Each structure stands twice: as structure tokens, then as C-alpha cells.
Amino acid sequence: MIIKTLNMGVFQVNNYIVMDETTKDAALIDAGGDYKMTMAAVKELGCNLKYILNTHAHMDHTAGDEELQRNLGIPIYMHKDDGIIMTAFKESLKMFGMPEYEPPEDITFFEDGAEFRLGNLTIKAVHTPGHTKGGVCYLVEDALFCGDTIFFECVGRTDLYGGDYYQLEDSIKNKIYPLGDDIKLYPGHGCASSIKHEKKNNPYFKA
């Protein structure tokens, strides 16, 4: 497995291209809105981008969905509980002073435990509500792409629509930490970490 990190936008969102080395099939986890940067990375890797997996529906993570889908014809996947956030996509862009983007016209919604094939890789969606109702992490081998659920020595905010501190605590302590100390964490913002590090050092939720 090859992981390519793309950091983009005013909110410095981490987008990840995950590629199976044998087949060159790839998925984009979150789409921050820089089409040229994304396509340059796709060309550099020589990969076949199969689909977009959104960790949650906030506009800084989904701003690039529509343009990529329109140009590449690829499907977009998101947990069903975040569909309502997409109905206020343009209003959210204005509220946070982001450039104008169009919302995607076609999103496929899934439930907890959904799996996606990527060549020889299997990507499993783990529903981790708290930052949003439909927030998910994607587990691929020893890597967990955790969106805005947990960061390096920090956690996602819970004061926006759909946020819930106690749900976030449950998601981190009972869904993420039990995956094992060796799991590497690739968050939606900031640097990578590991479950082992966060269990010992995260000031919000230690284990």
C-alpha cells in the first residue's frame, strides 16, 4: 500500500490517496478542493482513481468532490447520517469564508462496517460519530484515516451541527483505541500519529 498525503485549502485539510501497489487502483480520502494538486498527484503515482471516500460532510473535506466527479466520473461515498449536512453545503462555504464550490450531485450513502475493494486492499468504514453524526474512519491494513475524530494529541470539535462530546469519547475509547497500539493514525488536519501515542499522550482521552 502506498499513501500520498495532500495538504490543501485555507483549513489545511489532509487528503490521502491510498493506492494498491500491484493494480495501481487508488481511492481519495476526502477532497479539499484543489483539483490541480490532486490530479498532479494522481499523475505522479500513475494510479487509477476509483472513488472518493469522505470521512464526513464538512465543506473543507468535500469541496473538491463535485469537480473530481464531474471530470473523472467516479463515485463518492459518505455515511448516511451526514447527508443532511450536504443540504447546507453552499451556506457553509459562505459562513466560513471559503471560495464557491458546487456540491456533488451524486453521493452513495453507506452504513457502519461498509467495505470497499481497492485492488488487493480492503477498506473498512468504522462509524465514529462525535464530530458529526456520520463521521467515519477508514481502516486499511495498519492505517486508520480518522478525519476530524482524533488528531495528534487533540480531538475533533463538537460545537458544530451534529457534534456530541460524549459520542466522540465513545468513538475514540471504544471504536478506535481497541483497534490496537500499532495502528497508525492519519487525521484530517495536522501530523500523523498512532493509537499507542494517543492512548498515552492525548490530553482529552487517555487509556
CORBELZI-V882826 format. One record per helix or strand of 2 or more residues. SS is the DSSP state (helix for helix, strand for strand). FROM is the first residue (numbers start at 0). TO is the last residue. If there is no record, write none. Layout:
# CORBELZI-V882826
SS/FROM/TO, SS/FROM/TO
This chain:
# CORBELZI-V882826
strand/1/7, strand/12/18, strand/24/28, helix/34/44, strand/47/52, helix/58/61, helix/64/71, strand/74/78, helix/79/85, helix/88/94, strand/107/109, strand/114/117, strand/120/126, strand/135/139, strand/142/146, strand/149/150, strand/153/154, helix/164/178, strand/183/186, strand/192/193, helix/194/200
